[in-house]
């Protein structure tokens, strides 16, 4: 059951400096929460404990404070809640919905390119363009799985998506924004398009898909407002919510801030960081205008035609 009070969240990974795309998403979430009389939460998605650092986490909070964004409770740090994700993974395993898969993403890519596409056969790819896992380990015997795991072979826990969709009715979600092709309203979830996604690894009991669903439920998030690049991932999130008995929030996928070349902004590409802009003397209202929001936070909803 969703809370009657609106709850919004901003959930960056502290593995680099926030850029204008992050600023837009954070400002929109904060503004919508305040205009609805609801709560705004900050979550540090730091399950990647190698790339995510306390220094980047502090900078995230400094950048948000500079933008005039305040959160309503102590930030949730994913690395401190691995037990929550492990419990969810165990619940799925108890229903025989996950299995250990021993092919790495690189091996999947090589298998598809060298043995399928090289022979002229097409191979399905997920909405992000990655080849679907061929499912070679899906029907391995328990003895074979235990032998390989005991031998120390690295593996990931993958969702048996075909079995999973047999256990839940047709899934939809309430979309307040618009998809990359303009869909809005009631959207039909299509989790099969993702194949058997990774939900955890041998040393980390979670992945983005699993942790974001668990966190949103635990924190009582009613409205997930995020970029259109995550629109299609919502199909997997709705499936996991149904399997785990979790309430479905409302969704709004907003336009992305793009670079001059039309490319989505990225931390790894070194796109202009908020810290660099403020060190150059820009004010919060300047950054609001740069991302297409009014200089004062009187209006904060996203323009579905895209940021100015």
Secondary structure in CASP SS format (residue, H / E / C, confidence):
PFRMAT SS
TARGET T0000
AUTHOR 0000-0000-0000
METHOD secondary structure of the structure
MODEL  1
X C 1.00
X C 1.00
X C 1.00
X C 1.00
X C 1.00
X C 1.00
X E 1.00
X E 1.00
X E 1.00
X E 1.00
X C 1.00
X C 1.00
X C 1.00
X C 1.00
X C 1.00
X C 1.00
X C 1.00
X C 1.00
X E 1.00
X H 1.00
X H 1.00
X H 1.00
X H 1.00
X H 1.00
X H 1.00
X H 1.00
X H 1.00
X H 1.00
X H 1.00
X H 1.00
X H 1.00
X H 1.00
X H 1.00
X H 1.00
X H 1.00
X C 1.00
X C 1.00
X C 1.00
X E 1.00
X E 1.00
X E 1.00
X E 1.00
X E 1.00
X E 1.00
X C 1.00
X C 1.00
X C 1.00
X C 1.00
X C 1.00
X C 1.00
X C 1.00
X C 1.00
X C 1.00
X H 1.00
X H 1.00
X H 1.00
X H 1.00
X H 1.00
X H 1.00
X H 1.00
X H 1.00
X H 1.00
X H 1.00
X H 1.00
X H 1.00
X H 1.00
X C 1.00
X C 1.00
X C 1.00
X C 1.00
X C 1.00
X C 1.00
X C 1.00
X C 1.00
X C 1.00
X E 1.00
X E 1.00
X H 1.00
X H 1.00
X H 1.00
X C 1.00
X H 1.00
X H 1.00
X H 1.00
X H 1.00
X H 1.00
X H 1.00
X H 1.00
X H 1.00
X H 1.00
X H 1.00
X H 1.00
X H 1.00
X H 1.00
X C 1.00
X C 1.00
X C 1.00
X E 1.00
X E 1.00
X E 1.00
X E 1.00
X C 1.00
X C 1.00
X C 1.00
X H 1.00
X H 1.00
X H 1.00
X H 1.00
X H 1.00
X H 1.00
X H 1.00
X H 1.00
X H 1.00
X H 1.00
X H 1.00
X H 1.00
X H 1.00
X H 1.00
X H 1.00
X C 1.00
X C 1.00
X C 1.00
X C 1.00
X C 1.00
X E 1.00
X C 1.00
X C 1.00
X C 1.00
X C 1.00
X C 1.00
X E 1.00
X C 1.00
X C 1.00
X C 1.00
X C 1.00
X C 1.00
X C 1.00
X C 1.00
X C 1.00
X C 1.00
X C 1.00
X H 1.00
X H 1.00
X H 1.00
X H 1.00
X H 1.00
X H 1.00
X H 1.00
X H 1.00
X H 1.00
X C 1.00
X C 1.00
X C 1.00
X C 1.00
X C 1.00
X E 1.00
X E 1.00
X E 1.00
X E 1.00
X C 1.00
X H 1.00
X H 1.00
X H 1.00
X H 1.00
X H 1.00
X H 1.00
X C 1.00
X C 1.00
X C 1.00
X C 1.00
X C 1.00
X E 1.00
X E 1.00
X E 1.00
X E 1.00
X C 1.00
X C 1.00
X C 1.00
X C 1.00
X C 1.00
X C 1.00
X C 1.00
X C 1.00
X C 1.00
X E 1.00
X E 1.00
X E 1.00
X E 1.00
X C 1.00
X C 1.00
X H 1.00
X H 1.00
X H 1.00
X H 1.00
X C 1.00
X C 1.00
X C 1.00
X E 1.00
X E 1.00
X E 1.00
X E 1.00
X C 1.00
X C 1.00
X C 1.00
X C 1.00
X C 1.00
X C 1.00
X H 1.00
X H 1.00
X H 1.00
X H 1.00
X H 1.00
X H 1.00
X H 1.00
X H 1.00
X H 1.00
X H 1.00
X H 1.00
X C 1.00
X C 1.00
X C 1.00
X C 1.00
X E 1.00
X E 1.00
X E 1.00
X E 1.00
X E 1.00
X H 1.00
X H 1.00
X H 1.00
X C 1.00
X C 1.00
X C 1.00
X H 1.00
X H 1.00
X H 1.00
X H 1.00
X H 1.00
X H 1.00
X H 1.00
X H 1.00
X H 1.00
X H 1.00
X H 1.00
X C 1.00
X C 1.00
X C 1.00
X C 1.00
X C 1.00
X E 1.00
X E 1.00
X E 1.00
X E 1.00
X E 1.00
X C 1.00
X C 1.00
X C 1.00
X E 1.00
X C 1.00
X C 1.00
X C 1.00
X C 1.00
X C 1.00
X E 1.00
X C 1.00
X C 1.00
X C 1.00
X C 1.00
X C 1.00
X C 1.00
X C 1.00
X C 1.00
X E 1.00
X H 1.00
X H 1.00
X H 1.00
X H 1.00
X H 1.00
X H 1.00
X C 1.00
X C 1.00
X C 1.00
X C 1.00
X H 1.00
X H 1.00
X H 1.00
X H 1.00
X H 1.00
X H 1.00
X H 1.00
X C 1.00
X C 1.00
X C 1.00
X C 1.00
X C 1.00
X C 1.00
X C 1.00
X C 1.00
X C 1.00
X C 1.00
X C 1.00
X C 1.00
X C 1.00
X C 1.00
X C 1.00
X C 1.00
X C 1.00
X C 1.00
END
